[in-house]
Amino acid sequence: MGYSGKVQRSIDAAAGKAKPIGYVFMVDTQVKGPLRQTRAEAVQDAVEAREAHVDVQYGRVFLEPLTWIAPIWP
């Protein structure tokens, strides 16, 4: 006897076996951007919203304080 589909997906996500369905950027605890397929697209949304900036000298993206890219699990 196995678990229901929802419970099994939660177990797989916790074990690192599941892949996220997309990414969003958040400020503090509020979602500020739309669901994107890749982390890079979510970072681009954060840059466009001025919640992140690109350091041209080092080629890195720095998020503002309390800004983070969150995976969305099935």
SEFIZA-3560 file (N, C-alpha, C; in Angstrom, 3 decimals):
REM SEFIZA-3560
<numar><xx>0.844</xx><yy>-1.170</yy><zz>0.000</zz><atom>N</atom></numar>
<numar><xx>0.000</xx><yy>0.000</yy><zz>0.000</zz><atom>CA</atom></numar>
<numar><xx>0.895</xx><yy>1.242</yy><zz>0.000</zz><atom>C</atom></numar>
<numar><xx>0.703</xx><yy>2.101</yy><zz>-0.966</zz><atom>N</atom></numar>
<numar><xx>1.528</xx><yy>3.294</yy><zz>-1.091</zz><atom>CA</atom></numar>
<numar><xx>0.803</xx><yy>4.525</yy><zz>-0.582</zz><atom>C</atom></numar>
<numar><xx>1.489</xx><yy>5.627</yy><zz>-0.686</zz><atom>N</atom></numar>
<numar><xx>0.915</xx><yy>6.901</yy><zz>-0.274</zz><atom>CA</atom></numar>
<numar><xx>0.089</xx><yy>7.487</yy><zz>-1.401</zz><atom>C</atom></numar>
<numar><xx>-0.781</xx><yy>8.438</yy><zz>-1.065</zz><atom>N</atom></numar>
<numar><xx>-1.532</xx><yy>9.142</yy><zz>-2.105</zz><atom>CA</atom></numar>
<numar><xx>-0.551</xx><yy>9.970</yy><zz>-2.933</zz><atom>C</atom></numar>
<numar><xx>-0.968</xx><yy>10.393</yy><zz>-4.106</zz><atom>N</atom></numar>
<numar><xx>-0.091</xx><yy>11.136</yy><zz>-5.005</zz><atom>CA</atom></numar>
<numar><xx>0.460</xx><yy>12.404</yy><zz>-4.393</zz><atom>C</atom></numar>
<numar><xx>-0.373</xx><yy>13.153</yy><zz>-3.674</zz><atom>N</atom></numar>
<numar><xx>0.063</xx><yy>14.404</yy><zz>-3.067</zz><atom>CA</atom></numar>
<numar><xx>1.115</xx><yy>14.166</yy><zz>-1.993</zz><atom>C</atom></numar>
<numar><xx>0.903</xx><yy>13.154</yy><zz>-1.167</zz><atom>N</atom></numar>
<numar><xx>1.860</xx><yy>12.834</yy><zz>-0.111</zz><atom>CA</atom></numar>
<numar><xx>3.170</xx><yy>12.341</yy><zz>-0.718</zz><atom>C</atom></numar>
<numar><xx>3.096</xx><yy>11.510</yy><zz>-1.744</zz><atom>N</atom></numar>
<numar><xx>4.306</xx><yy>10.981</yy><zz>-2.382</zz><atom>CA</atom></numar>
<numar><xx>5.121</xx><yy>12.094</yy><zz>-3.025</zz><atom>C</atom></numar>
<numar><xx>4.450</xx><yy>13.070</yy><zz>-3.642</zz><atom>N</atom></numar>
<numar><xx>5.165</xx><yy>14.209</yy><zz>-4.236</zz><atom>CA</atom></numar>
<numar><xx>5.883</xx><yy>15.015</yy><zz>-3.152</zz><atom>C</atom></numar>
<numar><xx>5.254</xx><yy>15.193</yy><zz>-2.005</zz><atom>N</atom></numar>
<numar><xx>5.891</xx><yy>15.912</yy><zz>-0.894</zz><atom>CA</atom></numar>
<numar><xx>7.112</xx><yy>15.162</yy><zz>-0.382</zz><atom>C</atom></numar>
<numar><xx>7.007</xx><yy>13.832</yy><zz>-0.301</zz><atom>N</atom></numar>
<numar><xx>8.137</xx><yy>13.013</yy><zz>0.145</zz><atom>CA</atom></numar>
<numar><xx>9.281</xx><yy>13.114</yy><zz>-0.859</zz><atom>C</atom></numar>
<numar><xx>8.962</xx><yy>13.032</yy><zz>-2.146</zz><atom>N</atom></numar>
<numar><xx>9.988</xx><yy>13.130</yy><zz>-3.186</zz><atom>CA</atom></numar>
<numar><xx>10.670</xx><yy>14.502</yy><zz>-3.174</zz><atom>C</atom></numar>
<numar><xx>9.885</xx><yy>15.571</yy><zz>-2.975</zz><atom>N</atom></numar>
<numar><xx>10.459</xx><yy>16.917</yy><zz>-2.938</zz><atom>CA</atom></numar>
<numar><xx>11.392</xx><yy>17.062</yy><zz>-1.744</zz><atom>C</atom></numar>
<numar><xx>10.991</xx><yy>16.540</yy><zz>-0.592</zz><atom>N</atom></numar>
<numar><xx>11.826</xx><yy>16.635</yy><zz>0.605</zz><atom>CA</atom></numar>
<numar><xx>13.110</xx><yy>15.828</yy><zz>0.457</zz><atom>C</atom></numar>
<numar><xx>13.047</xx><yy>14.734</yy><zz>-0.286</zz><atom>N</atom></numar>
<numar><xx>14.218</xx><yy>13.886</yy><zz>-0.478</zz><atom>CA</atom></numar>
<numar><xx>15.103</xx><yy>14.376</yy><zz>-1.624</zz><atom>C</atom></numar>
<numar><xx>14.671</xx><yy>15.427</yy><zz>-2.320</zz><atom>N</atom></numar>
<numar><xx>15.462</xx><yy>15.959</yy><zz>-3.425</zz><atom>CA</atom></numar>
<numar><xx>15.279</xx><yy>15.200</yy><zz>-4.724</zz><atom>C</atom></numar>
<numar><xx>14.275</xx><yy>14.360</yy><zz>-4.799</zz><atom>N</atom></numar>
<numar><xx>14.047</xx><yy>13.562</yy><zz>-6.003</zz><atom>CA</atom></numar>
<numar><xx>13.164</xx><yy>14.280</yy><zz>-7.015</zz><atom>C</atom></numar>
<numar><xx>12.326</xx><yy>15.172</yy><zz>-6.546</zz><atom>N</atom></numar>
<numar><xx>11.412</xx><yy>15.882</yy><zz>-7.441</zz><atom>CA</atom></numar>
<numar><xx>12.079</xx><yy>17.144</yy><zz>-7.969</zz><atom>C</atom></numar>
<numar><xx>11.672</xx><yy>17.552</yy><zz>-9.139</zz><atom>N</atom></numar>
<numar><xx>12.166</xx><yy>18.800</yy><zz>-9.710</zz><atom>CA</atom></numar>
<numar><xx>11.081</xx><yy>19.856</yy><zz>-9.546</zz><atom>C</atom></numar>
<numar><xx>11.499</xx><yy>21.105</yy><zz>-9.293</zz><atom>N</atom></numar>
<numar><xx>10.486</xx><yy>22.153</yy><zz>-9.158</zz><atom>CA</atom></numar>
<numar><xx>9.790</xx><yy>22.412</yy><zz>-10.492</zz><atom>C</atom></numar>
<numar><xx>8.549</xx><yy>22.868</yy><zz>-10.417</zz><atom>N</atom></numar>
<numar><xx>7.815</xx><yy>23.164</yy><zz>-11.645</zz><atom>CA</atom></numar>
<numar><xx>8.140</xx><yy>24.556</yy><zz>-12.161</zz><atom>C</atom></numar>
<numar><xx>8.778</xx><yy>25.365</yy><zz>-11.336</zz><atom>N</atom></numar>
<numar><xx>9.155</xx><yy>26.702</yy><zz>-11.744</zz><atom>CA</atom></numar>
<numar><xx>9.749</xx><yy>27.481</yy><zz>-10.589</zz><atom>C</atom></numar>
<numar><xx>10.011</xx><yy>28.761</yy><zz>-10.839</zz><atom>N</atom></numar>
<numar><xx>10.643</xx><yy>29.628</yy><zz>-9.844</zz><atom>CA</atom></numar>
<numar><xx>9.941</xx><yy>30.977</yy><zz>-9.833</zz><atom>C</atom></numar>
<numar><xx>9.923</xx><yy>31.599</yy><zz>-8.670</zz><atom>N</atom></numar>
<numar><xx>9.412</xx><yy>32.956</yy><zz>-8.534</zz><atom>CA</atom></numar>
<numar><xx>10.427</xx><yy>33.750</yy><zz>-7.717</zz><atom>C</atom></numar>
<numar><xx>10.393</xx><yy>35.081</yy><zz>-7.830</zz><atom>N</atom></numar>
<numar><xx>11.229</xx><yy>35.850</yy><zz>-6.925</zz><atom>CA</atom></numar>
<numar><xx>10.324</xx><yy>36.454</yy><zz>-5.864</zz><atom>C</atom></numar>
<numar><xx>10.860</xx><yy>36.481</yy><zz>-4.661</zz><atom>N</atom></numar>
<numar><xx>10.096</xx><yy>36.942</yy><zz>-3.515</zz><atom>CA</atom></numar>
<numar><xx>10.866</xx><yy>38.041</yy><zz>-2.788</zz><atom>C</atom></numar>
<numar><xx>10.125</xx><yy>38.939</yy><zz>-2.169</zz><atom>N</atom></numar>
<numar><xx>10.704</xx><yy>39.943</yy><zz>-1.297</zz><atom>CA</atom></numar>
<numar><xx>10.059</xx><yy>39.719</yy><zz>0.063</zz><atom>C</atom></numar>
<numar><xx>10.897</xx><yy>39.439</yy><zz>1.045</zz><atom>N</atom></numar>
<numar><xx>10.457</xx><yy>39.058</yy><zz>2.380</zz><atom>CA</atom></numar>
<numar><xx>9.620</xx><yy>37.782</yy><zz>2.246</zz><atom>C</atom></numar>
<numar><xx>8.333</xx><yy>37.834</yy><zz>2.454</zz><atom>N</atom></numar>
<numar><xx>7.507</xx><yy>36.617</yy><zz>2.331</zz><atom>CA</atom></numar>
<numar><xx>6.443</xx><yy>36.759</yy><zz>1.253</zz><atom>C</atom></numar>
<numar><xx>6.553</xx><yy>37.777</yy><zz>0.402</zz><atom>N</atom></numar>
<numar><xx>5.546</xx><yy>38.011</yy><zz>-0.626</zz><atom>CA</atom></numar>
<numar><xx>6.113</xx><yy>37.720</yy><zz>-2.012</zz><atom>C</atom></numar>
<numar><xx>5.343</xx><yy>36.982</yy><zz>-2.799</zz><atom>N</atom></numar>
<numar><xx>5.732</xx><yy>36.705</yy><zz>-4.181</zz><atom>CA</atom></numar>
<numar><xx>5.575</xx><yy>37.989</yy><zz>-4.981</zz><atom>C</atom></numar>
<numar><xx>6.632</xx><yy>38.380</yy><zz>-5.685</zz><atom>N</atom></numar>
<numar><xx>6.621</xx><yy>39.631</yy><zz>-6.443</zz><atom>CA</atom></numar>
<numar><xx>6.671</xx><yy>39.417</yy><zz>-7.952</zz><atom>C</atom></numar>
<numar><xx>6.976</xx><yy>38.214</yy><zz>-8.395</zz><atom>N</atom></numar>
<numar><xx>7.086</xx><yy>37.975</yy><zz>-9.820</zz><atom>CA</atom></numar>
<numar><xx>6.250</xx><yy>36.773</yy><zz>-10.242</zz><atom>C</atom></numar>
<numar><xx>6.037</xx><yy>36.611</yy><zz>-11.536</zz><atom>N</atom></numar>
<numar><xx>5.267</xx><yy>35.477</yy><zz>-12.039</zz><atom>CA</atom></numar>
<numar><xx>6.071</xx><yy>34.178</yy><zz>-12.000</zz><atom>C</atom></numar>
<numar><xx>5.392</xx><yy>33.076</yy><zz>-12.120</zz><atom>N</atom></numar>
<numar><xx>6.038</xx><yy>31.764</yy><zz>-12.178</zz><atom>CA</atom></numar>
<numar><xx>6.826</xx><yy>31.654</yy><zz>-13.474</zz><atom>C</atom></numar>
<numar><xx>8.099</xx><yy>31.306</yy><zz>-13.358</zz><atom>N</atom></numar>
<numar><xx>8.987</xx><yy>31.162</yy><zz>-14.518</zz><atom>CA</atom></numar>
<numar><xx>9.521</xx><yy>29.743</yy><zz>-14.584</zz><atom>C</atom></numar>
<numar><xx>9.890</xx><yy>29.298</yy><zz>-15.775</zz><atom>N</atom></numar>
<numar><xx>10.391</xx><yy>27.942</yy><zz>-15.989</zz><atom>CA</atom></numar>
<numar><xx>11.786</xx><yy>27.742</yy><zz>-15.419</zz><atom>C</atom></numar>
<numar><xx>12.624</xx><yy>28.769</yy><zz>-15.483</zz><atom>N</atom></numar>
<numar><xx>14.005</xx><yy>28.616</yy><zz>-15.035</zz><atom>CA</atom></numar>
<numar><xx>14.338</xx><yy>29.663</yy><zz>-13.974</zz><atom>C</atom></numar>
<numar><xx>15.364</xx><yy>29.358</yy><zz>-13.202</zz><atom>N</atom></numar>
<numar><xx>15.843</xx><yy>30.287</yy><zz>-12.181</zz><atom>CA</atom></numar>
<numar><xx>16.350</xx><yy>31.572</yy><zz>-12.843</zz><atom>C</atom></numar>
<numar><xx>16.991</xx><yy>31.456</yy><zz>-13.997</zz><atom>N</atom></numar>
<numar><xx>17.528</xx><yy>32.634</yy><zz>-14.694</zz><atom>CA</atom></numar>
<numar><xx>16.422</xx><yy>33.616</yy><zz>-15.071</zz><atom>C</atom></numar>
<numar><xx>15.271</xx><yy>33.105</yy><zz>-15.496</zz><atom>N</atom></numar>
<numar><xx>14.154</xx><yy>33.984</yy><zz>-15.836</zz><atom>CA</atom></numar>
<numar><xx>13.627</xx><yy>34.703</yy><zz>-14.601</zz><atom>C</atom></numar>
<numar><xx>13.578</xx><yy>34.006</yy><zz>-13.462</zz><atom>N</atom></numar>
<numar><xx>13.129</xx><yy>34.629</yy><zz>-12.218</zz><atom>CA</atom></numar>
<numar><xx>14.116</xx><yy>35.702</yy><zz>-11.764</zz><atom>C</atom></numar>
<numar><xx>15.404</xx><yy>35.449</yy><zz>-11.937</zz><atom>N</atom></numar>
<numar><xx>16.420</xx><yy>36.451</yy><zz>-11.597</zz><atom>CA</atom></numar>
<numar><xx>16.261</xx><yy>37.665</yy><zz>-12.502</zz><atom>C</atom></numar>
<numar><xx>15.997</xx><yy>37.450</yy><zz>-13.779</zz><atom>N</atom></numar>
<numar><xx>15.788</xx><yy>38.562</yy><zz>-14.707</zz><atom>CA</atom></numar>
<numar><xx>14.590</xx><yy>39.410</yy><zz>-14.273</zz><atom>C</atom></numar>
<numar><xx>13.517</xx><yy>38.766</yy><zz>-13.800</zz><atom>N</atom></numar>
<numar><xx>12.371</xx><yy>39.518</yy><zz>-13.276</zz><atom>CA</atom></numar>
<numar><xx>12.782</xx><yy>40.377</yy><zz>-12.088</zz><atom>C</atom></numar>
<numar><xx>13.610</xx><yy>39.827</yy><zz>-11.207</zz><atom>N</atom></numar>
<numar><xx>14.075</xx><yy>40.578</yy><zz>-10.034</zz><atom>CA</atom></numar>
<numar><xx>14.928</xx><yy>41.776</yy><zz>-10.458</zz><atom>C</atom></numar>
<numar><xx>15.770</xx><yy>41.595</yy><zz>-11.468</zz><atom>N</atom></numar>
<numar><xx>16.608</xx><yy>42.692</yy><zz>-11.966</zz><atom>CA</atom></numar>
<numar><xx>15.722</xx><yy>43.787</yy><zz>-12.553</zz><atom>C</atom></numar>
<numar><xx>14.718</xx><yy>43.395</yy><zz>-13.338</zz><atom>N</atom></numar>
<numar><xx>13.828</xx><yy>44.375</yy><zz>-13.951</zz><atom>CA</atom></numar>
<numar><xx>13.007</xx><yy>45.126</yy><zz>-12.908</zz><atom>C</atom></numar>
<numar><xx>12.703</xx><yy>44.471</yy><zz>-11.776</zz><atom>N</atom></numar>
<numar><xx>11.939</xx><yy>45.115</yy><zz>-10.704</zz><atom>CA</atom></numar>
<numar><xx>12.842</xx><yy>45.881</yy><zz>-9.746</zz><atom>C</atom></numar>
<numar><xx>14.136</xx><yy>45.919</yy><zz>-10.044</zz><atom>N</atom></numar>
<numar><xx>15.142</xx><yy>46.614</yy><zz>-9.228</zz><atom>CA</atom></numar>
<numar><xx>15.269</xx><yy>46.028</yy><zz>-7.827</zz><atom>C</atom></numar>
<numar><xx>15.018</xx><yy>44.731</yy><zz>-7.708</zz><atom>N</atom></numar>
<numar><xx>15.244</xx><yy>44.025</yy><zz>-6.449</zz><atom>CA</atom></numar>
<numar><xx>16.573</xx><yy>43.273</yy><zz>-6.490</zz><atom>C</atom></numar>
<numar><xx>17.273</xx><yy>43.399</yy><zz>-7.605</zz><atom>N</atom></numar>
<numar><xx>18.594</xx><yy>42.794</yy><zz>-7.769</zz><atom>CA</atom></numar>
<numar><xx>19.381</xx><yy>43.677</yy><zz>-8.733</zz><atom>C</atom></numar>
<numar><xx>20.694</xx><yy>43.570</yy><zz>-8.676</zz><atom>N</atom></numar>
<numar><xx>21.502</xx><yy>44.326</yy><zz>-9.627</zz><atom>CA</atom></numar>
<numar><xx>22.654</xx><yy>43.459</yy><zz>-10.126</zz><atom>C</atom></numar>
<numar><xx>23.105</xx><yy>43.791</yy><zz>-11.317</zz><atom>N</atom></numar>
<numar><xx>24.181</xx><yy>43.043</yy><zz>-11.955</zz><atom>CA</atom></numar>
<numar><xx>25.473</xx><yy>43.813</yy><zz>-11.774</zz><atom>C</atom></numar>
<numar><xx>26.478</xx><yy>43.144</yy><zz>-11.261</zz><atom>N</atom></numar>
<numar><xx>27.795</xx><yy>43.735</yy><zz>-11.127</zz><atom>CA</atom></numar>
<numar><xx>28.553</xx><yy>43.404</yy><zz>-12.414</zz><atom>C</atom></numar>
<numar><xx>28.734</xx><yy>44.393</yy><zz>-13.247</zz><atom>N</atom></numar>
<numar><xx>29.347</xx><yy>44.186</yy><zz>-14.561</zz><atom>CA</atom></numar>
<numar><xx>30.800</xx><yy>43.744</yy><zz>-14.438</zz><atom>C</atom></numar>
<numar><xx>31.501</xx><yy>44.266</yy><zz>-13.456</zz><atom>N</atom></numar>
<numar><xx>32.915</xx><yy>43.933</yy><zz>-13.297</zz><atom>CA</atom></numar>
<numar><xx>33.115</xx><yy>42.453</yy><zz>-13.024</zz><atom>C</atom></numar>
<numar><xx>32.281</xx><yy>41.872</yy><zz>-12.178</zz><atom>N</atom></numar>
<numar><xx>32.446</xx><yy>40.467</yy><zz>-11.813</zz><atom>CA</atom></numar>
<numar><xx>31.465</xx><yy>39.539</yy><zz>-12.531</zz><atom>C</atom></numar>
<numar><xx>30.487</xx><yy>40.100</yy><zz>-13.230</zz><atom>N</atom></numar>
<numar><xx>29.530</xx><yy>39.281</yy><zz>-13.962</zz><atom>CA</atom></numar>
<numar><xx>28.605</xx><yy>38.486</yy><zz>-13.053</zz><atom>C</atom></numar>
<numar><xx>28.278</xx><yy>39.052</yy><zz>-11.903</zz><atom>N</atom></numar>
<numar><xx>27.412</xx><yy>38.361</yy><zz>-10.947</zz><atom>CA</atom></numar>
<numar><xx>26.160</xx><yy>39.189</yy><zz>-10.693</zz><atom>C</atom></numar>
<numar><xx>25.121</xx><yy>38.491</yy><zz>-10.249</zz><atom>N</atom></numar>
<numar><xx>23.885</xx><yy>39.159</yy><zz>-9.866</zz><atom>CA</atom></numar>
<numar><xx>23.804</xx><yy>39.150</yy><zz>-8.344</zz><atom>C</atom></numar>
<numar><xx>23.547</xx><yy>40.311</yy><zz>-7.778</zz><atom>N</atom></numar>
<numar><xx>23.402</xx><yy>40.429</yy><zz>-6.332</zz><atom>CA</atom></numar>
<numar><xx>21.966</xx><yy>40.801</yy><zz>-6.009</zz><atom>C</atom></numar>
<numar><xx>21.317</xx><yy>39.991</yy><zz>-5.169</zz><atom>N</atom></numar>
<numar><xx>19.959</xx><yy>40.267</yy><zz>-4.753</zz><atom>CA</atom></numar>
<numar><xx>19.975</xx><yy>41.263</yy><zz>-3.608</zz><atom>C</atom></numar>
<numar><xx>18.962</xx><yy>42.105</yy><zz>-3.567</zz><atom>N</atom></numar>
<numar><xx>18.820</xx><yy>43.047</yy><zz>-2.459</zz><atom>CA</atom></numar>
<numar><xx>18.486</xx><yy>42.263</yy><zz>-1.183</zz><atom>C</atom></numar>
<numar><xx>18.683</xx><yy>42.859</yy><zz>-0.018</zz><atom>N</atom></numar>
<numar><xx>18.318</xx><yy>42.175</yy><zz>1.224</zz><atom>CA</atom></numar>
<numar><xx>16.843</xx><yy>41.777</yy><zz>1.213</zz><atom>C</atom></numar>
<numar><xx>16.558</xx><yy>40.620</yy><zz>1.744</zz><atom>N</atom></numar>
<numar><xx>15.218</xx><yy>40.043</yy><zz>1.837</zz><atom>CA</atom></numar>
<numar><xx>14.638</xx><yy>39.617</yy><zz>0.488</zz><atom>C</atom></numar>
<numar><xx>15.441</xx><yy>39.614</yy><zz>-0.560</zz><atom>N</atom></numar>
<numar><xx>14.985</xx><yy>39.137</yy><zz>-1.867</zz><atom>CA</atom></numar>
<numar><xx>15.586</xx><yy>37.765</yy><zz>-2.112</zz><atom>C</atom></numar>
<numar><xx>14.777</xx><yy>36.832</yy><zz>-2.593</zz><atom>N</atom></numar>
<numar><xx>15.285</xx><yy>35.498</yy><zz>-2.865</zz><atom>CA</atom></numar>
<numar><xx>14.479</xx><yy>34.840</yy><zz>-3.987</zz><atom>C</atom></numar>
<numar><xx>15.097</xx><yy>33.853</yy><zz>-4.602</zz><atom>N</atom></numar>
<numar><xx>14.469</xx><yy>33.100</yy><zz>-5.694</zz><atom>CA</atom></numar>
<numar><xx>13.975</xx><yy>31.784</yy><zz>-5.085</zz><atom>C</atom></numar>
<numar><xx>12.682</xx><yy>31.545</yy><zz>-5.190</zz><atom>N</atom></numar>
<numar><xx>12.091</xx><yy>30.379</yy><zz>-4.545</zz><atom>CA</atom></numar>
<numar><xx>11.625</xx><yy>29.351</yy><zz>-5.569</zz><atom>C</atom></numar>
<numar><xx>11.998</xx><yy>28.082</yy><zz>-5.384</zz><atom>N</atom></numar>
<numar><xx>11.463</xx><yy>27.039</yy><zz>-6.254</zz><atom>CA</atom></numar>
<numar><xx>10.016</xx><yy>26.732</yy><zz>-5.863</zz><atom>C</atom></numar>
<numar><xx>9.209</xx><yy>26.386</yy><zz>-6.825</zz><atom>N</atom></numar>
<numar><xx>7.816</xx><yy>25.999</yy><zz>-6.589</zz><atom>CA</atom></numar>
<numar><xx>7.704</xx><yy>24.521</yy><zz>-6.894</zz><atom>C</atom></numar>
<numar><xx>7.318</xx><yy>23.752</yy><zz>-5.890</zz><atom>N</atom></numar>
<numar><xx>7.239</xx><yy>22.298</yy><zz>-6.022</zz><atom>CA</atom></numar>
<numar><xx>5.828</xx><yy>21.864</yy><zz>-6.412</zz><atom>C</atom></numar>
<numar><xx>5.720</xx><yy>20.742</yy><zz>-7.124</zz><atom>N</atom></numar>
<numar><xx>4.379</xx><yy>20.265</yy><zz>-7.518</zz><atom>CA</atom></numar>
<numar><xx>3.543</xx><yy>19.860</yy><zz>-6.318</zz><atom>C</atom></numar>
//
